[in-house]
Amino acid sequence: MDHAYQEANHQVPRGSSVIVSSQSRMLLPYGVNIAPPMLASTTELYFGNGVRHVAFLKVHKAASSTAQTIFLRFGWARNLTFVLSSAKTKFGYSNIISLKESLTKSNILPTSKGKSFDILCHHVIYNKSAFGYFLPNDTIYIGIVREPYEQYKSALNYFRPGYIFRNIKGDFPASSYIRNPLIYEPRSIFKSWTNNRQALEFGFPLHLFSKFNSSEVKLILEKLASEFRLVIISEQMEESIILMRRYLQWSMKDVVFLDKNIALNKTENKLVRPHDRHLYRQWAKLDYALYDHFLRRLRTQIRNQGPDFIDELILFKEVRKNTNMFCLNHPKHDDVLTIHESKWSEPFNITWEDCHLLTMEEIPFLQKLGIRQYGPLDM
């Protein structure tokens, strides 16, 4: 990682930043006053309208729920139309469109007559032609990936796949699995959570999962890079989100987020042994090719933003820290956290309602959206 990014994790830039205040009982750092930088004479880097048509490829166990909250809040605030699954669950609307295919007329709900879809941000397999059929031509595509071994451990911990934990005996079934995964893998790759799952959800051709071809993989990655304006790297979530904010021309308030669905690493690490990482890299060649390609691309995209990107990153971290402190202290209805103007943001408030949406889990938020778009489901 560049030295500048390391500094951004520890320092508030001189002369920079946010004035944080509240009208309430909140245990916030009153008097914290990090003065904003001098506003540039050029056009300021804050927006408020921006892109309305976005497809977010929500990849399992890649911190995608954290990013998804941004799209849910943005669309909810503007009454935009979401692509929703036609399936029903015990909760109502399903957060999964499909685990084995891309968008079809049968697996999504139709829009109202005369309306088009604005945002897609629920689980489905990527296919550009299928996405393009249902989404407007000016849709911006955003993806997300996670370091493959970390994604693998998270999937093990969350899904506890039966083909590993039920079928393999011993204290470390996942270690036995990764020593010879083909013995234990399900017949259908779509039923596997551990066979290059990120590449699968990005729509890689199925024959590559049994026979890796570096030349073909390179062509696919180049194609994906031409289709996705940004692929978020979950280990560099804040950097990625600032880039996304600039590309989509959204405001800083639009992209503030709290971390979601974070499992304890101690639990995940109990499932594996140290040597498993090396074996998994040999097994998950597609996922590593995908991750490495878009990690390099993200670093290039950041360098192309210029030196002020680091200043915005530091400010964004500060805004997130104070928003997190405010929201997790259970604000009252009339409590307000004020973020003052900077080069990258107009002044804005974080209210009780904002905190409610920031902390809302995916399933309840989905029900709100579904009921507003289509009404209650007949259960």
Secondary structure by P-SEA (a helix, b strand, c coil): ccaaaaaaaccccccbbbbcccccccccccccccccccccccccccccccccbbbbbcccccaaaaaaaaaaaaaaaaccccccccccccccccccccccccccccccccccccccccccccbbbbbaaaaaacccccbbbbbbbcaaaaaaaaaaaaccccccccccccccaaaaaaaccccccccccccccccaaaaaaacccccccccccaaaaaaaaaaaaacccccccccaaaaaaaaaaaaaccccccccccccccccaaaaaaacccaaaaaaaaaaaaaaaaaaaaaaaaaaaaaacccaaaaaaaaaaaaaaaaaaaaaacccccbbbbbccccccccccccaaaaaaaaccaaaaaaaaaaaccccccc
